[in-house]
Amino acid sequence: MNELIFLEPVFHGKLWGGRHMEAVYGYELPEGPVGECWAISAHPHGDCRVMGGEWDGKYLSALWDEHRELFGNLEGDRFPLLIKILDAQDDLSIQVHPDDAYANEHENGSLGKRECWYILHAREDAQIVVGQHAANRDEFARLVEEGRWDDLLNRVPVHTGDFFQVDPGTVHAILGGTLVLETQESSDVTYRVYDFDRHQPDGSLRELHLAQSLDVIDFAMKAPESGAITAPEVDGVTTLVSTSSYVVDRLVVRPDAPVTYAQSWPFLCASVVEGSGTVRVGDVSYDLPKGTHFVAPAGCADLVFEGDMMLIVSHV
């Protein structure tokens, strides 16, 4: 059980995407603007294949269905997490996600979408939208109708190394000039409030979902003022967030300071976002180039990281 499961990313072209993942991570991208790398996913819209080892060529969804022991025999009809890298060369739509209960009822049994963002890179003047200022659905609908986006939306300056938790019901948008690692529930349900009247390649406008958005927005939510991380780093590990859906940690591995990360969970998702190094699991060692993504299954030994690198690690 000490064999790690390395995954081949799935890429999605997006109107707002760019080509930064090619230069930063050396990925072979499809043509055109690429917005999303689904790095660890068993979702039907982007199911990752295993690269190498005992499970070479199998899809993550098949491992979940056929070898649940790899995931601590967790219950559930789907692998629960989805790890992405988002390259926002342009602004994403203003959007909101439902919670599990609303999505289950209105989106064919889907999970809702709780997510969080670790900012891998932000240009100097970059901003992000997290939260809104309307007191209730009537005021929100009126401000949308009047196009008063500056009054409605909570814009926050964003910097490399910031972190944002985005709970269901939070109006949000990643804006141009940012590269983001997103940890989320395994869901692809998005309600668009506004898409800047952009036209798709065929000339059409993307669908908006104002009625559903008004249903799910949490008008009592307090909008953040900053994404600065205040949690302490302990032995190279900083816990960025702990929710009912996931725990997300940042690991900073230095040449003179290896990091040991206990694998006491049903599984771990890990992404090397800066630098490179190695990981030792029992008596097995793996090279970890920048841009590598893997799952550490249930029952494997603790992970010992060495080198000069940063990872984002998550578990349920």
Backbone bond lengths (Angstrom), bond angles and torsions (degrees), N, CA, C in turn:
res aa  C-N    CA-C-N  psi(-1)  N-CA   C-N-CA  omega(-1)  CA-C   N-CA-C  phi
1 M - - - 1.473 - - 1.531 111.73 -
2 N 1.349 117.81 7.24 1.468 119.71 179.75 1.523 112.62 -88.93
3 E 1.334 117.66 6.56 1.456 120.51 179.05 1.524 110.18 -83.87
4 L 1.329 116.31 121.79 1.457 121.00 176.84 1.525 110.07 -78.34
5 I 1.323 115.26 155.08 1.465 121.97 -176.84 1.527 107.99 -109.51
6 F 1.343 116.43 102.81 1.461 121.98 -179.89 1.521 109.33 -90.08
7 L 1.332 115.80 140.16 1.463 120.63 -170.35 1.522 112.13 -121.97
8 E 1.335 114.42 146.34 1.463 122.49 176.97 1.526 108.69 -91.23
9 P 1.342 118.56 120.73 1.464 119.93 -177.41 1.532 112.78 -64.79
10 V 1.334 114.69 155.66 1.462 123.01 172.46 1.528 107.46 -112.49
11 F 1.344 117.08 132.10 1.469 121.01 -175.33 1.523 110.53 -109.03
12 H 1.340 114.45 143.57 1.462 121.38 179.56 1.526 109.88 -125.21
13 G 1.339 115.68 125.17 1.450 120.12 172.48 1.523 111.20 -70.77
14 K 1.336 115.88 140.13 1.463 121.35 179.57 1.529 109.30 -140.93
15 L 1.334 115.88 147.28 1.462 120.66 177.49 1.522 112.04 -53.48
16 W 1.334 115.89 -36.82 1.467 121.92 -172.91 1.529 112.87 -92.42
17 G 1.344 116.95 0.75 1.456 120.92 -172.72 1.518 113.84 -80.30
18 G 1.331 115.40 178.92 1.459 122.23 -179.66 1.521 110.52 -141.99
19 R 1.340 115.74 -151.87 1.466 121.47 -178.96 1.527 111.08 -127.90
20 H 1.340 117.21 17.12 1.458 119.80 -172.67 1.522 113.03 -65.63
21 M 1.326 117.89 -30.63 1.465 119.40 -177.77 1.523 112.14 -65.80
22 E 1.327 116.35 -23.19 1.462 121.57 175.85 1.518 110.09 -64.49
23 A 1.343 115.60 -49.00 1.462 120.56 -177.24 1.522 112.09 -75.83
24 V 1.330 117.44 -39.84 1.469 120.71 -173.56 1.524 111.70 -76.93
25 Y 1.342 117.71 -40.90 1.462 120.86 -173.14 1.529 113.93 -116.74
26 G 1.331 116.98 -3.34 1.458 119.54 178.49 1.518 114.18 71.88
27 Y 1.327 118.28 18.68 1.453 121.21 179.72 1.533 110.70 -70.48
28 E 1.320 116.67 146.08 1.459 122.21 171.37 1.525 107.69 -86.90
29 L 1.329 115.91 104.64 1.455 121.00 -173.38 1.532 110.93 -94.13
30 P 1.328 117.38 150.61 1.462 119.88 169.21 1.530 109.73 -66.49
31 E 1.315 116.85 167.50 1.465 120.61 -178.10 1.526 110.47 -67.23
32 G 1.343 114.58 156.51 1.457 120.83 174.63 1.514 113.02 87.67
33 P 1.332 116.74 -176.79 1.465 120.70 179.52 1.524 110.98 -72.08
34 V 1.336 116.22 122.59 1.465 121.82 -178.84 1.532 108.17 -109.01
35 G 1.316 116.08 120.15 1.459 120.07 -176.18 1.504 114.86 -98.32
36 E 1.339 116.76 -30.80 1.465 119.01 -171.04 1.517 111.87 -133.11
37 C 1.314 115.36 134.53 1.467 124.62 167.19 1.523 106.29 -109.50
38 W 1.343 116.59 112.11 1.463 120.51 174.31 1.516 106.24 -86.61
39 A 1.310 116.25 98.84 1.460 122.43 -166.10 1.520 112.93 -86.71
40 I 1.333 117.32 -39.19 1.465 122.83 174.98 1.516 106.27 -134.42
41 S 1.334 115.91 103.21 1.457 119.90 -172.07 1.515 110.70 -152.12
42 A 1.336 115.50 138.43 1.460 122.06 168.64 1.519 110.11 -118.65
43 H 1.331 117.18 16.25 1.465 122.13 -179.28 1.531 109.35 -73.44
44 P 1.325 118.94 143.23 1.470 119.99 -178.90 1.526 114.22 -61.14
45 H 1.321 118.99 -21.60 1.472 120.91 177.67 1.526 112.25 -80.38
46 G 1.338 117.62 -4.58 1.463 121.07 179.10 1.509 110.42 -177.26
47 D 1.328 116.36 81.99 1.463 123.31 -174.40 1.529 108.35 -94.63
48 C 1.328 117.54 120.51 1.469 121.62 -175.34 1.527 111.05 -81.85
49 R 1.334 115.36 143.35 1.463 121.91 176.26 1.519 110.45 -97.53
50 V 1.325 115.69 146.04 1.460 122.17 177.81 1.526 108.89 -75.50
51 M 1.341 115.62 139.40 1.464 122.03 177.90 1.522 108.92 -112.76
52 G 1.339 116.73 110.01 1.456 121.45 175.69 1.516 113.10 83.85
53 G 1.341 115.17 170.47 1.456 121.12 175.76 1.520 113.17 76.56
54 E 1.309 114.66 -169.54 1.469 121.99 -174.60 1.522 112.69 -60.27
55 W 1.346 116.86 -32.17 1.463 120.78 -173.36 1.528 112.18 -103.71
56 D 1.319 117.28 19.85 1.470 122.09 -176.03 1.534 111.67 -50.22
57 G 1.347 115.35 128.73 1.461 120.93 176.19 1.507 114.87 87.99
58 K 1.322 118.14 -14.48 1.465 119.98 178.67 1.530 109.62 -79.30
59 Y 1.318 115.83 150.59 1.455 120.57 176.68 1.526 110.24 -84.06
60 L 1.328 116.04 149.67 1.461 120.16 -179.44 1.525 110.75 -59.33
61 S 1.326 117.29 -36.90 1.469 119.83 178.97 1.526 111.29 -61.97
62 A 1.347 116.94 -36.53 1.469 120.41 178.94 1.521 110.81 -68.10
63 L 1.338 116.68 -39.98 1.471 118.64 176.14 1.526 110.46 -61.35
64 W 1.325 116.45 -42.30 1.464 120.49 178.85 1.528 110.63 -60.64
65 D 1.337 117.11 -43.15 1.462 120.95 -176.61 1.523 112.40 -74.36
66 E 1.337 117.12 -36.90 1.462 120.70 -168.89 1.525 114.23 -104.60
67 H 1.337 117.33 -18.99 1.466 120.71 -176.66 1.531 109.64 -136.54
68 R 1.326 114.58 61.39 1.470 119.74 -175.59 1.521 111.23 -63.46
69 E 1.339 117.47 -19.22 1.464 119.60 177.59 1.526 111.65 -61.50
70 L 1.338 117.62 -25.70 1.467 120.65 177.50 1.522 111.60 -65.60
71 F 1.317 116.14 -19.88 1.462 122.02 -174.82 1.527 110.71 -119.21
72 G 1.327 114.76 33.27 1.455 120.13 175.10 1.513 114.28 65.52
73 N 1.357 116.60 21.76 1.471 121.83 -177.48 1.523 111.99 54.06
74 L 1.325 115.31 36.74 1.465 120.34 174.96 1.518 110.35 -58.61
75 E 1.319 115.80 143.86 1.458 119.61 173.86 1.527 109.47 -82.46
76 G 1.326 115.41 161.59 1.461 120.35 178.25 1.516 111.07 125.92
77 D 1.335 115.72 153.08 1.457 120.41 -175.55 1.519 112.90 -92.08
78 R 1.374 118.05 3.61 1.465 119.60 -179.85 1.528 109.51 -154.97
79 F 1.337 114.73 151.37 1.468 120.10 172.16 1.522 107.24 -58.17
80 P 1.332 119.01 127.60 1.472 119.76 -163.13 1.524 116.64 -80.45
81 L 1.347 118.71 -18.96 1.468 120.18 -174.23 1.529 110.97 -115.28
82 L 1.332 114.74 159.85 1.455 122.43 176.70 1.529 106.75 -142.46
83 I 1.336 115.73 124.74 1.467 121.35 -177.99 1.525 108.13 -111.93
84 K 1.328 116.52 127.00 1.464 122.05 -177.37 1.529 110.48 -128.28
85 I 1.336 115.16 157.69 1.456 121.95 160.44 1.524 106.65 -115.15
86 L 1.325 116.71 130.51 1.460 122.65 -179.57 1.518 109.40 -113.17
87 D 1.336 116.51 128.29 1.459 123.00 176.40 1.519 108.22 -109.53
88 A 1.319 116.11 99.24 1.465 121.29 -177.92 1.525 109.35 -96.24
89 Q 1.335 116.06 90.77 1.459 119.07 172.26 1.516 109.78 -74.43
90 D 1.343 115.87 -33.17 1.463 122.72 176.21 1.525 107.57 -121.44
91 D 1.330 116.51 176.76 1.461 121.41 -178.10 1.524 111.16 -73.13
92 L 1.341 116.60 136.68 1.452 120.42 167.31 1.520 109.45 -75.87
93 S 1.327 116.73 165.04 1.456 120.43 178.10 1.524 110.88 -65.23
94 I 1.348 114.95 155.49 1.463 120.84 169.95 1.519 106.48 -74.63
95 Q 1.338 117.51 123.71 1.459 119.68 -168.71 1.519 111.29 -147.69
96 V 1.334 114.26 172.42 1.459 121.77 177.75 1.527 107.06 -152.04
97 H 1.334 116.73 150.97 1.460 121.71 -179.91 1.523 110.11 -116.32
98 P 1.333 116.98 148.16 1.464 120.72 176.27 1.520 112.11 -80.83
99 D 1.337 115.50 165.91 1.457 119.42 171.81 1.528 109.58 -86.00
100 D 1.339 116.07 178.27 1.468 120.17 -175.06 1.528 111.77 -60.15
101 A 1.322 117.37 -41.37 1.467 120.41 -175.20 1.529 110.85 -65.57
102 Y 1.326 117.20 -46.25 1.473 120.38 -179.11 1.528 110.53 -66.14
103 A 1.338 117.07 -43.61 1.464 120.20 -179.29 1.524 111.21 -65.07
104 N 1.323 117.04 -39.56 1.462 120.44 179.10 1.528 110.85 -60.66
105 E 1.344 116.46 -39.43 1.464 120.79 -177.19 1.523 112.15 -78.40
106 H 1.340 116.76 -39.54 1.470 120.28 -169.79 1.522 114.58 -107.06
107 E 1.340 118.57 -9.72 1.469 121.10 -175.57 1.529 111.30 -128.12
108 N 1.329 115.25 46.56 1.469 121.89 172.17 1.530 113.23 55.94
109 G 1.322 115.87 42.26 1.461 119.96 174.95 1.511 114.91 79.43
110 S 1.344 117.60 11.64 1.467 120.93 179.48 1.524 110.75 -65.42
111 L 1.332 115.48 157.70 1.455 120.71 164.03 1.523 109.18 -70.02
112 G 1.323 116.50 156.76 1.462 120.75 166.59 1.517 109.09 -73.93
113 K 1.315 115.45 -168.44 1.461 117.36 -175.81 1.525 110.42 -137.26
114 R 1.328 115.22 94.17 1.465 121.88 166.21 1.523 106.27 -91.83
115 E 1.321 117.88 135.99 1.456 120.30 -176.46 1.520 110.28 -145.77
116 C 1.331 115.27 166.49 1.456 120.50 174.79 1.519 108.53 -147.66
117 W 1.332 115.53 156.00 1.464 122.21 -174.05 1.517 111.14 -125.00
118 Y 1.320 116.28 125.63 1.462 121.02 166.40 1.521 106.42 -103.39
119 I 1.337 117.07 123.59 1.461 121.76 -173.81 1.530 108.69 -83.63
120 L 1.332 115.52 106.94 1.459 121.66 -179.65 1.513 111.73 -74.69
121 H 1.318 116.24 -35.81 1.467 121.15 178.07 1.519 108.25 -157.98
122 A 1.319 115.98 141.66 1.458 121.90 174.31 1.519 108.43 -141.18
123 R 1.333 115.84 132.23 1.463 117.55 176.34 1.524 109.11 -68.39
124 E 1.313 115.97 167.26 1.463 121.25 -167.28 1.524 113.11 -58.33
125 D 1.327 117.80 -37.38 1.472 120.47 -174.26 1.527 112.43 -101.98
126 A 1.324 117.88 15.25 1.470 120.51 -171.82 1.530 111.77 -69.13
127 Q 1.324 114.10 147.55 1.459 122.43 173.99 1.523 108.91 -129.68
128 I 1.327 114.34 170.60 1.458 120.85 177.48 1.522 106.57 -143.64
129 V 1.322 117.39 150.90 1.464 121.47 175.81 1.519 108.36 -102.68
130 V 1.337 116.27 119.53 1.466 121.84 173.07 1.528 107.03 -139.41
131 G 1.330 116.74 107.49 1.454 121.38 179.45 1.515 112.83 98.85
132 Q 1.325 114.22 170.42 1.465 120.79 -178.17 1.533 108.39 -149.53
133 H 1.345 116.53 169.59 1.466 120.33 -169.45 1.527 114.28 -112.77
134 A 1.319 119.22 2.17 1.471 120.04 178.65 1.522 110.05 -74.23
135 A 1.323 115.73 144.29 1.466 121.08 -177.68 1.527 112.38 -82.95
136 N 1.353 117.23 -24.18 1.459 120.64 -176.26 1.522 109.54 -158.57
137 R 1.325 116.15 175.98 1.465 119.87 -173.98 1.520 112.10 -66.18
138 D 1.346 118.04 -34.23 1.467 119.63 -179.79 1.526 110.52 -65.24
139 E 1.330 116.54 -43.91 1.466 119.31 179.10 1.529 110.66 -66.39
140 F 1.314 116.92 -39.67 1.462 120.09 178.39 1.529 110.65 -60.89
141 A 1.343 116.22 -48.55 1.466 120.37 -178.82 1.536 110.78 -61.75
142 R 1.334 116.75 -37.78 1.469 119.59 -179.75 1.525 111.18 -67.37
143 L 1.334 117.58 -43.21 1.464 120.36 179.96 1.535 111.43 -66.08
144 V 1.339 116.32 -35.58 1.465 119.49 175.14 1.519 110.12 -64.36
145 E 1.336 115.93 -47.04 1.479 120.11 -179.06 1.522 111.20 -59.25
146 E 1.327 116.46 -36.50 1.471 121.05 -178.74 1.522 112.69 -85.94
147 G 1.330 116.89 -2.97 1.461 120.62 179.10 1.512 113.88 66.76
148 R 1.318 117.27 29.36 1.471 121.34 -175.92 1.533 109.71 -92.26
149 W 1.314 115.35 64.54 1.459 121.07 -174.22 1.527 112.57 -67.52
150 D 1.317 117.61 -34.27 1.469 119.83 179.31 1.525 111.30 -65.82
151 D 1.339 117.21 -33.41 1.459 120.93 177.57 1.529 111.42 -76.86
152 L 1.324 116.35 -30.28 1.461 120.78 -172.30 1.527 113.53 -85.42
153 L 1.328 117.03 -42.26 1.463 120.77 -167.15 1.520 112.09 -93.28
154 N 1.330 115.74 142.56 1.471 122.36 175.50 1.527 108.94 -94.18
155 R 1.320 116.16 105.90 1.464 122.12 179.83 1.526 109.20 -97.47
156 V 1.327 115.57 135.96 1.462 121.87 -176.96 1.527 108.11 -126.19
157 P 1.336 118.90 131.51 1.471 119.61 171.10 1.522 109.81 -59.77
158 V 1.328 116.31 141.68 1.455 119.64 -175.42 1.521 109.86 -127.22
159 H 1.337 116.09 141.02 1.460 122.26 -175.39 1.529 109.48 -131.59
160 T 1.303 116.74 153.79 1.458 121.70 173.48 1.532 109.27 -53.67
161 G 1.342 116.07 130.42 1.460 120.87 -179.74 1.511 114.73 92.06
162 D 1.335 118.73 -1.14 1.466 121.16 174.59 1.527 109.94 -73.89
163 F 1.338 114.49 165.26 1.465 120.71 179.08 1.520 108.98 -143.67
164 F 1.336 116.50 137.98 1.463 122.45 179.21 1.524 109.72 -133.84
165 Q 1.328 116.76 129.55 1.460 122.25 168.76 1.532 107.84 -92.09
166 V 1.337 116.81 129.87 1.469 122.06 -176.79 1.528 107.74 -122.26
167 D 1.325 115.88 95.95 1.459 120.40 -178.65 1.526 110.85 -77.93
168 P 1.345 117.64 158.04 1.463 119.22 173.29 1.527 110.37 -52.47
169 G 1.326 115.59 142.18 1.461 120.28 -178.67 1.504 114.11 91.15
170 T 1.351 118.25 -3.07 1.461 122.33 179.33 1.523 109.86 -91.19
171 V 1.316 117.23 120.45 1.468 120.86 171.85 1.525 107.46 -68.86
172 H 1.342 116.89 133.69 1.462 118.60 -173.79 1.522 111.01 -158.93
173 A 1.317 115.40 162.91 1.467 122.31 171.47 1.515 108.84 -163.80
174 I 1.330 116.41 129.40 1.458 121.31 166.74 1.525 106.74 -76.89
175 L 1.314 117.16 127.90 1.459 121.14 -176.32 1.526 110.56 -104.95
176 G 1.323 116.16 166.85 1.450 122.44 -171.81 1.524 113.10 -57.93
177 G 1.345 115.12 146.59 1.454 120.87 177.91 1.506 114.05 93.18
178 T 1.346 117.30 19.24 1.470 120.12 -178.53 1.532 110.45 -130.58
179 L 1.326 114.35 146.23 1.463 123.55 172.51 1.520 105.88 -121.35
180 V 1.320 117.39 125.44 1.462 121.77 -165.88 1.524 110.38 -132.48
181 L 1.348 116.98 137.07 1.457 120.59 164.99 1.519 107.76 -96.93
182 E 1.329 115.19 123.23 1.463 121.43 -177.02 1.523 109.66 -111.85
183 T 1.320 115.66 128.42 1.464 122.92 170.27 1.517 106.90 -108.06
184 Q 1.346 117.53 129.44 1.458 119.69 -174.25 1.521 111.01 -150.34
185 E 1.335 114.69 166.29 1.456 119.46 166.58 1.528 108.58 -63.65
186 S 1.323 116.27 153.40 1.463 120.78 -177.96 1.524 109.72 -77.87
187 S 1.328 114.67 83.55 1.459 122.19 -177.05 1.518 108.41 -148.64
188 D 1.324 116.21 151.06 1.462 120.69 177.37 1.523 110.62 -125.89
189 V 1.348 115.70 30.60 1.460 120.94 -177.95 1.527 109.58 -93.85
190 T 1.330 115.75 115.76 1.462 122.29 -179.82 1.526 109.10 -131.77
191 Y 1.328 116.58 130.35 1.460 121.97 174.02 1.525 108.65 -104.78
192 R 1.341 115.91 116.03 1.463 120.82 -179.61 1.522 110.28 -85.97
193 V 1.331 115.16 128.79 1.458 121.92 174.97 1.531 110.20 -90.13
194 Y 1.335 116.17 -39.38 1.471 121.09 -175.82 1.519 107.79 -158.93
195 D 1.342 115.86 140.60 1.465 120.61 -178.23 1.537 111.68 -127.96
196 F 1.342 117.16 26.82 1.456 122.60 173.98 1.535 112.20 60.04
197 D 1.359 116.30 23.44 1.477 121.78 178.83 1.525 112.26 55.10
198 R 1.351 116.63 33.25 1.462 120.62 179.26 1.521 111.07 -78.01
199 H 1.330 115.66 145.80 1.457 121.49 178.24 1.523 109.89 -100.36
200 Q 1.329 115.96 138.81 1.447 122.15 173.38 1.533 109.20 -75.34
201 P 1.355 117.71 168.91 1.474 120.07 -179.05 1.528 113.91 -53.18
202 D 1.348 117.36 -29.83 1.470 118.91 179.41 1.521 112.94 -86.78
203 G 1.348 116.55 5.06 1.456 120.69 177.12 1.511 114.74 92.94
204 S 1.333 118.05 -9.39 1.462 120.94 -177.74 1.529 110.73 -83.61
205 L 1.333 114.88 161.55 1.455 121.56 172.84 1.528 108.89 -92.28
206 R 1.329 116.91 146.00 1.460 119.13 175.82 1.526 110.08 -70.25
207 E 1.332 114.68 148.76 1.462 121.02 -177.51 1.526 110.97 -65.04
208 L 1.330 115.71 139.98 1.461 122.08 173.51 1.530 109.18 -106.03
209 H 1.334 115.28 159.96 1.474 120.30 -173.40 1.530 109.25 -137.47
210 L 1.330 117.02 56.79 1.468 119.89 -174.45 1.529 111.56 -65.47
211 A 1.331 117.85 -39.54 1.472 119.83 -177.84 1.536 110.58 -61.38
212 Q 1.344 116.20 -47.95 1.466 119.16 178.77 1.526 111.02 -65.14
213 S 1.344 116.47 -38.13 1.466 120.09 179.63 1.519 110.96 -59.96
214 L 1.325 117.06 -44.97 1.457 120.67 179.83 1.526 111.23 -63.10
215 D 1.333 116.80 -30.61 1.467 120.53 177.50 1.525 111.94 -65.63
216 V 1.351 116.90 -37.25 1.470 119.26 -166.66 1.534 114.20 -106.45
217 I 1.337 119.52 -12.29 1.466 120.17 -178.51 1.530 109.94 -62.82
218 D 1.322 115.61 134.52 1.464 122.66 175.35 1.526 107.96 -92.16
219 F 1.330 116.60 99.38 1.459 120.74 -174.40 1.526 112.19 -76.20
220 A 1.321 117.93 -11.62 1.466 120.93 178.16 1.526 112.60 -89.66
221 M 1.327 117.11 -5.73 1.456 120.19 -174.56 1.529 111.24 -69.40
222 K 1.321 116.56 134.20 1.466 121.55 178.18 1.520 109.28 -83.49
223 A 1.318 116.14 126.19 1.462 121.24 -177.67 1.526 110.41 -77.32
224 P 1.330 118.70 137.94 1.468 120.90 -179.17 1.522 111.83 -75.10
225 E 1.331 115.97 157.33 1.460 122.03 176.60 1.518 112.17 -103.52
226 S 1.331 117.17 -15.92 1.459 121.36 -174.43 1.520 109.54 -158.98
227 G 1.342 115.51 156.94 1.449 120.67 173.55 1.520 112.44 -107.96
228 A 1.323 117.03 14.40 1.466 120.58 -178.32 1.522 110.76 -61.82
229 I 1.320 116.74 136.12 1.470 122.22 -179.86 1.528 109.14 -85.45
230 T 1.319 115.80 124.96 1.465 120.61 -179.14 1.528 112.17 -111.65
231 A 1.336 117.55 -9.71 1.466 120.46 -179.90 1.522 109.97 -65.74
232 P 1.330 117.85 146.16 1.465 120.47 -178.37 1.529 112.42 -75.71
233 E 1.325 115.77 152.54 1.461 121.13 170.85 1.527 108.34 -94.15
234 V 1.330 116.98 126.88 1.460 122.67 -179.28 1.525 108.13 -124.18
235 D 1.324 116.66 115.20 1.468 121.99 -179.48 1.521 111.66 52.82
236 G 1.328 115.80 40.58 1.455 121.60 176.75 1.516 115.07 86.57
237 V 1.335 118.23 -2.39 1.465 121.90 -174.85 1.524 110.18 -115.88
238 T 1.334 115.95 129.28 1.457 122.65 173.94 1.521 108.33 -119.76
239 T 1.333 117.55 120.91 1.461 120.37 175.64 1.522 108.16 -81.07
240 L 1.341 115.10 113.94 1.464 120.85 -176.43 1.522 111.48 -80.79
241 V 1.334 116.62 -38.81 1.468 119.67 179.71 1.519 108.89 -162.27
242 S 1.332 115.69 150.77 1.460 122.80 172.81 1.524 107.75 -134.17
243 T 1.329 117.30 114.81 1.459 122.58 -179.17 1.524 108.92 -126.19
244 S 1.328 115.90 178.95 1.463 120.31 176.92 1.526 111.72 -70.29
245 S 1.336 118.15 -14.91 1.470 121.87 -178.36 1.517 112.95 -99.38
246 Y 1.325 117.67 -31.82 1.466 120.90 -175.22 1.521 110.63 -165.04
247 V 1.336 113.74 159.43 1.462 123.16 166.83 1.529 105.94 -117.56
248 V 1.335 117.39 135.42 1.465 121.61 -179.13 1.523 108.79 -125.09
249 D 1.338 116.47 126.77 1.460 123.50 178.46 1.525 110.19 -119.76
250 R 1.329 115.03 148.12 1.467 121.35 169.37 1.520 107.84 -105.01
251 L 1.340 116.70 129.91 1.461 122.50 177.69 1.523 108.39 -110.82
252 V 1.330 116.76 126.87 1.459 122.07 175.12 1.524 107.34 -113.47
253 V 1.331 115.16 111.36 1.469 122.46 -177.62 1.527 107.70 -103.62
254 R 1.326 116.51 123.02 1.465 121.43 -178.61 1.530 109.29 -112.19
255 P 1.338 116.93 155.08 1.471 119.21 -177.70 1.524 113.86 -54.03
256 D 1.332 116.54 -33.16 1.464 120.02 -179.15 1.524 112.54 -102.60
257 A 1.345 116.70 10.35 1.466 119.60 -176.15 1.522 110.74 -145.65
258 P 1.353 117.88 81.62 1.462 120.65 173.97 1.533 110.53 -59.67
259 V 1.306 116.06 158.23 1.462 121.38 179.17 1.530 108.57 -122.28
260 T 1.336 116.08 126.36 1.460 121.24 173.14 1.521 108.50 -102.03
261 Y 1.331 115.15 126.23 1.467 120.88 -177.31 1.527 108.12 -119.46
262 A 1.322 116.39 118.06 1.465 121.12 -176.14 1.517 111.03 -69.84
263 Q 1.335 116.29 130.84 1.468 120.60 175.55 1.522 108.36 -101.97
264 S 1.337 114.38 85.34 1.461 120.74 179.70 1.530 110.71 -116.05
265 W 1.343 116.61 22.21 1.462 122.19 -173.55 1.528 109.84 -116.19
266 P 1.331 118.14 166.73 1.473 119.62 177.30 1.533 112.84 -57.65
267 F 1.332 117.15 -32.72 1.461 122.67 172.88 1.518 107.57 -168.04
268 L 1.330 116.45 163.23 1.458 123.16 172.80 1.521 108.95 -123.99
269 C 1.329 117.04 142.45 1.461 123.25 168.29 1.531 107.47 -106.82
270 A 1.330 117.20 133.74 1.462 120.58 -178.14 1.520 110.28 -137.67
271 S 1.340 115.33 139.43 1.461 122.78 178.95 1.519 109.00 -133.62
272 V 1.346 116.22 127.78 1.467 121.53 176.22 1.520 107.28 -86.50
273 V 1.335 117.05 108.96 1.468 120.57 -173.29 1.530 113.18 -102.42
274 E 1.332 117.08 -17.26 1.473 121.01 176.29 1.522 108.50 -145.04
275 G 1.341 116.08 144.33 1.450 120.82 173.38 1.521 113.03 68.98
276 S 1.339 115.55 -159.20 1.458 121.26 -179.31 1.522 108.89 -157.60
277 G 1.331 116.15 168.76 1.457 120.33 179.59 1.504 110.24 175.91
278 T 1.322 115.93 -148.60 1.464 122.23 179.26 1.523 108.57 -137.06
279 V 1.334 114.16 161.55 1.460 120.42 170.05 1.519 107.59 -131.83
280 R 1.342 115.66 134.97 1.456 121.90 177.58 1.526 108.68 -111.82
281 V 1.333 115.09 128.49 1.461 121.49 178.98 1.525 106.55 -124.57
282 G 1.327 117.05 104.72 1.454 119.66 -172.45 1.522 109.07 64.02
283 D 1.346 116.95 -123.92 1.462 119.92 179.73 1.531 112.21 -102.05
284 V 1.350 116.52 15.63 1.466 121.50 -179.88 1.525 108.77 -110.55
285 S 1.349 116.17 134.48 1.465 120.72 179.81 1.531 109.53 -122.72
286 Y 1.339 115.72 141.99 1.463 121.84 -179.47 1.526 109.54 -127.59
287 D 1.340 116.20 141.36 1.460 120.89 169.52 1.524 109.11 -76.06
288 L 1.336 115.81 143.88 1.465 121.20 -179.12 1.526 109.78 -127.60
289 P 1.338 118.27 85.94 1.459 119.58 172.83 1.526 110.90 -68.24
290 K 1.311 116.33 158.85 1.463 122.07 174.39 1.525 109.80 -57.31
291 G 1.333 115.90 135.56 1.456 120.92 179.89 1.505 114.33 91.53
292 T 1.352 118.14 5.64 1.466 122.49 178.30 1.531 110.44 -81.71
293 H 1.333 115.80 142.81 1.460 121.63 177.53 1.525 108.83 -132.10
294 F 1.333 116.87 136.07 1.460 119.02 -179.79 1.525 110.71 -151.02
295 V 1.341 113.69 162.96 1.459 122.97 173.43 1.521 107.71 -113.01
296 A 1.326 116.98 131.29 1.466 122.73 171.58 1.527 106.97 -97.95
297 P 1.338 118.27 115.14 1.457 120.31 -173.17 1.526 113.02 -75.62
298 A 1.325 115.05 170.88 1.463 121.52 176.98 1.517 109.81 -59.69
299 G 1.325 115.89 144.24 1.450 121.00 172.48 1.506 115.18 83.32
300 C 1.348 117.69 -3.73 1.467 116.98 179.00 1.531 109.37 -79.21
301 A 1.315 115.22 161.60 1.462 120.54 -178.67 1.524 110.19 -68.23
302 D 1.332 115.93 167.90 1.457 120.42 175.25 1.525 110.20 -58.63
303 L 1.325 116.23 150.53 1.459 122.28 -177.05 1.527 109.08 -96.22
304 V 1.325 117.26 126.16 1.462 122.74 178.68 1.532 107.93 -111.48
305 F 1.336 116.05 111.58 1.456 122.07 -176.68 1.523 109.47 -99.04
306 E 1.335 116.33 134.61 1.458 122.59 175.73 1.519 109.03 -133.46
307 G 1.346 115.85 151.71 1.455 120.49 178.76 1.518 110.95 128.76
308 D 1.311 115.27 -147.75 1.462 122.53 -179.77 1.524 106.33 -138.09
309 M 1.332 116.40 91.19 1.456 119.11 -171.60 1.530 111.53 -160.14
310 M 1.328 114.15 166.80 1.463 122.17 174.44 1.519 108.08 -126.40
311 L 1.333 115.82 136.94 1.457 121.25 177.68 1.529 109.39 -127.33
312 I 1.323 115.11 151.02 1.469 121.83 166.46 1.517 106.85 -109.30
313 V 1.337 116.12 123.81 1.465 122.64 -174.80 1.532 107.80 -122.36
314 S 1.327 116.10 138.61 1.465 119.69 -179.82 1.521 110.74 -139.53
315 H 1.315 115.48 157.09 1.474 122.72 174.61 1.509 108.98 -155.14
316 V 1.328 115.81 163.31 1.467 119.65 177.23 1.518 108.30 -75.71
